[in-house]
Amino acid sequence: MGKYKRKSERKLVFTENILQSIRERIANGESKRHIAETLGIPESTLRKRLKCGTVPKSLGRFTAVFSAEQEKELANHIRKLDSMFYGISQKQLQFAAYVYAERKQLHHRFNKSKKMAGKDWIIDFKKRHGLTLRQPEKTSLARAAGFNKVQVGRFFDNLKSLITTHKFERAQIYNMDETGLLTVPNKMPKVLTSKGKKSVGKIVSAERGTLVTAVCCVSAAGHYIPPALIFPRKREKQELLDGAPAGSILMVSDSGFINTDLFLKWLKHFKSSAKASLESNHVLLTLDNHSSHISLEAILFCRENGIQLLSLPPHSSHKLQPMDVCFFQPLKTSYSVEVDKWHVNHPGRPITIYQVSSLFGAAYNRIANLEKAHKAFSCTGIYPFNPEVFSEEDFMGATVTERPINETLNEVVDPNDAVSPAVSSAISPDKQINIIENVSISFEDSEIRNMLLSAKPNYPVVLASANNPDIAISCQENTELNTNGEIEPDSVVHAEDGNENKGGNDENSCRAIEIEKAVEEDQIEKIIPIPKCNREKKASKGKKSEILTSTPYKEEVENCNEKRVARKIPKTTKRKILCEETENKNKPKNTKTAKNNKENPKSNSSKSKSQKKNNENSTNKNQVEEDAGICPGCGDTYSDPPELDLIQCTLCLEWWHEVCTAYTTGEFQCDLVKNHGAAPTTKQSSNLLT
């Protein structure tokens, strides 16, 4: 069926409405021949349909397995799963279609031995509903859960307050972000080759390239701040900027990443380029909440120079960062083209960090234009201000990890109250539950009914009858509702004994009721269930969008620094005393006399050397123990036993709360090491904020 091409132009003409109108026209005196000519159908067909009194349902002997409504429901369910980042494969759809047809007891021609729908049906189904098979991109759990309504709403509230207070215009709103430039690009341009060739190669400089970080910034009006290039070096060499965009600045770090010191240096460059001033020209700078962007020195500098810092919600740069949305992808593509052209013009020579600036400059000058700047800020809703730029589908990925309010609604409602206080806080006053004398509850709004149904597993809502307070209705797991949204009297739970009366205690009859109920319910969500996270989320101090230059946040940063220092002092002293006591206990007694020491000078010298080594080891041990016990991310001390999961950095050996990091899989390396290029000291880590 999938390869079959229809040759006939026949189509279904007759409908019930057309047949009824034909009968009315004949009753008014029109001839059948005249009616057939006006409708463009053969007279014999018209007479046949009038004689049979029916209309054709299909053109051939084959009929569709599912109705149009069932197929539409299945297609919508597939789109919903895709928007939640849990899309299904083609084989999963084949299996689901077979099970769906079996449970609905529909006549089908699917393969019963493999219990799967055929490929031809899948091809036609995709054509009918506009579906296609795509290779998905990897999306982390943190990114899917981080972009939610609460975080995005907080960001737009902060943005609105800043725009309203300072009257920012298009030219005063900026966005900055960093991107990595490799001497070996990750993606190469396509080339022409022969059909059927298994592997196609392209010359590059090395197996793995050297990273150079580019710091880019643009305003909503299209004013591009000259970029900054961070090279993995110890010393600055001006020839590294040969061919870079005009006005670019050179910065170096051990790892090639940005850190707090380099960010402060870039802020000074930004101030001079954007003409920011505390007296005359306030500017707004939006940026992500990377630890290098959040330091007390940077906050104080921005407050003194009229720069308002607004951080984006965590893990949302793919939607809210203008540079990420519309600028960096074409920039990387253009950079790859420039790298390929350089290899063609310089055969046999590898690309080093000395050529990165010229290649980046050519790509940057081609991509940096007004159109991309305007589109970037418009797509993210920053300017023009549009908090409704994102639809419900954009937030579907976060619904998997959404958890209901952790409240137990186990109190019997007073007859004068419509609902319990815990439920009334979630339901508006005009949407209430009416308690009827015959123990039947009707819902005026389907939204309330769906809310209570979805809350059945975790929220035992108990309601009482006005006349019989001993009889209560429990909207729990086993409560049954009829088609009118009313709770059946047979499913009432008595408050006295808590037993359920469902018309019998026979297990077989209960099982039959469950099967009958399962057939009546929507089977698509049972065959392809909606993913839902049931794991309890541990309390943590998560990041969120903040006005970094605001006074409350500045005071919070100062208090955080003071608390870190205050927490470490007593803990360090206590551990040093313990280490000294254990060393004194384990220290062997010296039974040798001075004479023996003089006789064996070699042993004495070796002993002094070993003592020095032991002292060094003990000081190193004390140093490690001084740093232990405090998370560098949030500044909180560990509890014994720990309440949150801990993870250790493989480079600096610091222990972090897992919720304070962006760790997914593999070895964990903290941002402190990436920023400084080496393991930070206790003093450095206390000055860094995450």
Secondary structure, DSSP 8 states (H G I E B T S, - for coil): --S------------HHHHHHHHHHHHTT--HHHHHHHHTS-HHHHHHHHHH----S-SSS---SS-HHHHHHHHHHHHHHHHTT----HHHHHHHHHHHHHHTT-----BTTTTB--HHHHHHHHHHHT----------HHHHHHS-HHHHHHHHHHHHHHHHHH---GGGEEEEEEEEEESS-SS-------TT-S------S-SS--EEEEEEEEETTS-EEEEEEEEE-SS--GGGGTT--TT-EEEEESSSS--HHHHHHHHHHHHHHHT--SSS--EEEEE---GGG--HHHHHHHHHTTEEEEE--TT-HHHH-HIIIIIHHHHHHHHHHHHHHHHHHSTT----HHHHHHHHHHHHHHH--HHHHHHHHHHTTTTTT-TT-S-GGGGGGGGGS---------S---TTSSS-HHHHTTS-TTS-EEE-TTS-EEESSHHHHHHHHHTTTT---EEE-SS-TTEEEE-STT--B-TTS-B-GGG-EETTT--B-SS---HHHHHHHHHHHHHHS-SHHHHS------S-----------BTTSHHHHHHHHHHHHHHHHHHHHHHHHHHHHHHHHHHHHS------HHHHHH-HHHHHHHHHHHHHHHHHHHHHHHHHHHTTB-TTT--B--SS-SS-EEE-TTT--EEEGGGS---SS----HHHHHHSS---HHHHHH---
